[in-house]
Amino acid sequence: MNAFDLTPLYRNSVGFDRFASLLNSARSTESNSSYPPYNIEILNNDNYAVTLAVAGFSSQEIDINVERSVLTVKGQKENSDEKKYLYQGIANRSFKRTFNLADYIEVRSAELNKGLLTIFLEKEIPKSHQSKNIEIKSETDNELRQDDKNKH
């Protein structure tokens, strides 16, 4: 197992507390977690779509949940023991797929169409976290203001 030294990253970064846990979870993912297959698409600068191939699942058999910046999609097939198969090649297996969401990514909606579940995401940075220019005041500015006050 390779060890990663993240010290150089932490020297120049602030607030990346989750980064180490994200790396650990990425390294410890199960090797058989390829079901269901999925795509992550960039729609534009602030919008994304996650599409999972969930053929055979109805919307009632799929649960989408977001908690602490983790998107979880679960599929639970309802077993119908009344059918008798001569051969069963289509698996009725349940699944659980998780996605770590970056800060300010919100799940907006989801749709199921022709066996593809698409979850629409949007990056929405609060105004309090958007960049802003800070005015630099100097001593001469203060002196000018004092002079203006004294004149009036």
C-alpha positions as a Python dict, from the first residue, in 0.01 Angstrom:
ca = {
    (1, 'M'): (0, 0, 0),
    (2, 'N'): (138, 341, -96),
    (3, 'A'): (154, 611, 167),
    (4, 'F'): (83, 970, 75),
    (5, 'D'): (256, 1261, 244),
    (6, 'L'): (11, 1551, 235),
    (7, 'T'): (228, 1789, 438),
    (8, 'P'): (315, 2015, 139),
    (9, 'L'): (-54, 2052, 60),
    (10, 'Y'): (-149, 2145, 414),
    (11, 'R'): (128, 2407, 434),
    (12, 'N'): (-43, 2620, 167),
    (13, 'S'): (-408, 2529, 226),
    (14, 'V'): (-669, 2618, 481),
    (15, 'G'): (-993, 2433, 540),
    (16, 'F'): (-922, 2106, 363),
    (17, 'D'): (-1003, 1898, 670),
    (18, 'R'): (-1212, 1653, 467),
    (19, 'F'): (-940, 1596, 209),
    (20, 'A'): (-760, 1319, 398),
    (21, 'S'): (-1086, 1135, 466),
    (22, 'L'): (-1178, 1163, 97),
    (23, 'L'): (-846, 1006, 0),
    (24, 'N'): (-894, 727, 252),
    (25, 'S'): (-1244, 651, 129),
    (26, 'A'): (-1124, 654, -232),
    (27, 'R'): (-850, 406, -151),
    (28, 'S'): (-1078, 177, 47),
    (29, 'T'): (-1361, 148, -207),
    (30, 'E'): (-1464, -202, -283),
    (31, 'S'): (-1317, -356, -595),
    (32, 'N'): (-1659, -490, -698),
    (33, 'S'): (-1830, -151, -676),
    (34, 'S'): (-1869, -115, -1052),
    (35, 'Y'): (-2246, -172, -1038),
    (36, 'P'): (-2437, 20, -1148),
    (37, 'P'): (-2222, 194, -1408),
    (38, 'Y'): (-2243, 572, -1408),
    (39, 'N'): (-2135, 893, -1584),
    (40, 'I'): (-2059, 1233, -1436),
    (41, 'E'): (-2124, 1509, -1687),
    (42, 'I'): (-2037, 1879, -1677),
    (43, 'L'): (-2337, 2065, -1818),
    (44, 'N'): (-2181, 2413, -1773),
    (45, 'N'): (-1962, 2595, -1519),
    (46, 'D'): (-2204, 2547, -1229),
    (47, 'N'): (-2420, 2248, -1329),
    (48, 'Y'): (-2346, 1877, -1333),
    (49, 'A'): (-2538, 1556, -1395),
    (50, 'V'): (-2473, 1210, -1251),
    (51, 'T'): (-2634, 938, -1461),
    (52, 'L'): (-2662, 580, -1338),
    (53, 'A'): (-2771, 283, -1550),
    (54, 'V'): (-3048, 131, -1336),
    (55, 'A'): (-3235, -79, -1590),
    (56, 'G'): (-3516, -277, -1433),
    (57, 'F'): (-3557, -49, -1131),
    (58, 'S'): (-3865, 163, -1077),
    (59, 'S'): (-3856, 501, -906),
    (60, 'Q'): (-4015, 340, -597),
    (61, 'E'): (-3720, 101, -570),
    (62, 'I'): (-3455, 379, -571),
    (63, 'D'): (-3368, 608, -281),
    (64, 'I'): (-3157, 923, -322),
    (65, 'N'): (-3019, 1086, -9),
    (66, 'V'): (-2770, 1368, 64),
    (67, 'E'): (-2607, 1394, 405),
    (68, 'R'): (-2290, 1582, 500),
    (69, 'S'): (-2182, 1636, 139),
    (70, 'V'): (-2226, 1270, 47),
    (71, 'L'): (-2478, 1175, -221),
    (72, 'T'): (-2604, 819, -172),
    (73, 'V'): (-2812, 632, -429),
    (74, 'K'): (-2960, 299, -318),
    (75, 'G'): (-3156, 52, -524),
    (76, 'Q'): (-3354, -229, -357),
    (77, 'K'): (-3533, -474, -585),
    (78, 'E'): (-3858, -610, -457),
    (79, 'N'): (-3831, -987, -469),
    (80, 'S'): (-4120, -1157, -637),
    (81, 'D'): (-4086, -1523, -547),
    (82, 'E'): (-4391, -1609, -754),
    (83, 'K'): (-4189, -1635, -1077),
    (84, 'K'): (-4018, -1961, -1172),
    (85, 'Y'): (-3722, -1931, -1402),
    (86, 'L'): (-3572, -2185, -1634),
    (87, 'Y'): (-3271, -1951, -1661),
    (88, 'Q'): (-3220, -1617, -1482),
    (89, 'G'): (-2951, -1404, -1647),
    (90, 'I'): (-3085, -1067, -1532),
    (91, 'A'): (-2964, -1006, -1182),
    (92, 'N'): (-3207, -858, -931),
    (93, 'R'): (-2930, -728, -714),
    (94, 'S'): (-2951, -431, -489),
    (95, 'F'): (-2691, -157, -501),
    (96, 'K'): (-2556, 137, -307),
    (97, 'R'): (-2345, 401, -481),
    (98, 'T'): (-2198, 703, -300),
    (99, 'F'): (-2051, 1025, -437),
    (100, 'N'): (-1858, 1282, -233),
    (101, 'L'): (-1983, 1628, -320),
    (102, 'A'): (-1762, 1935, -318),
    (103, 'D'): (-1855, 2231, -103),
    (104, 'Y'): (-2160, 2424, -221),
    (105, 'I'): (-2285, 2149, -455),
    (106, 'E'): (-2661, 2104, -415),
    (107, 'V'): (-2882, 1829, -556),
    (108, 'R'): (-3155, 2001, -757),
    (109, 'S'): (-3361, 1718, -906),
    (110, 'A'): (-3361, 1363, -1039),
    (111, 'E'): (-3537, 1184, -1321),
    (112, 'L'): (-3566, 823, -1434),
    (113, 'N'): (-3599, 774, -1810),
    (114, 'K'): (-3543, 455, -2015),
    (115, 'G'): (-3345, 286, -1739),
    (116, 'L'): (-3117, 584, -1675),
    (117, 'L'): (-3139, 772, -1346),
    (118, 'T'): (-3007, 1128, -1387),
    (119, 'I'): (-2938, 1342, -1081),
    (120, 'F'): (-2889, 1712, -1149),
    (121, 'L'): (-2642, 1905, -932),
    (122, 'E'): (-2566, 2275, -908),
    (123, 'K'): (-2277, 2465, -755),
    (124, 'E'): (-2423, 2753, -560),
    (125, 'I'): (-2167, 2962, -375),
    (126, 'P'): (-2331, 3184, -112),
    (127, 'K'): (-2277, 3556, -155),
    (128, 'S'): (-2093, 3563, 176),
    (129, 'H'): (-1835, 3322, 26),
    (130, 'Q'): (-1793, 3490, -312),
    (131, 'S'): (-1483, 3695, -380),
    (132, 'K'): (-1487, 4063, -301),
    (133, 'N'): (-1236, 4345, -322),
    (134, 'I'): (-1124, 4501, 3),
    (135, 'E'): (-1044, 4869, 7),
    (136, 'I'): (-708, 4957, 162),
    (137, 'K'): (-717, 5271, 370),
    (138, 'S'): (-405, 5473, 437),
    (139, 'E'): (-316, 5735, 695),
    (140, 'T'): (-344, 6009, 432),
    (141, 'D'): (-705, 5902, 367),
    (142, 'N'): (-782, 5941, 736),
    (143, 'E'): (-617, 6284, 746),
    (144, 'L'): (-820, 6399, 445),
    (145, 'R'): (-1143, 6283, 608),
    (146, 'Q'): (-1057, 6467, 929),
    (147, 'D'): (-989, 6785, 729),
    (148, 'D'): (-1326, 6748, 550),
    (149, 'K'): (-1504, 6712, 885),
    (150, 'N'): (-1331, 7019, 1028),
    (151, 'K'): (-1433, 7234, 727),
    (152, 'H'): (-1804, 7154, 774),
}
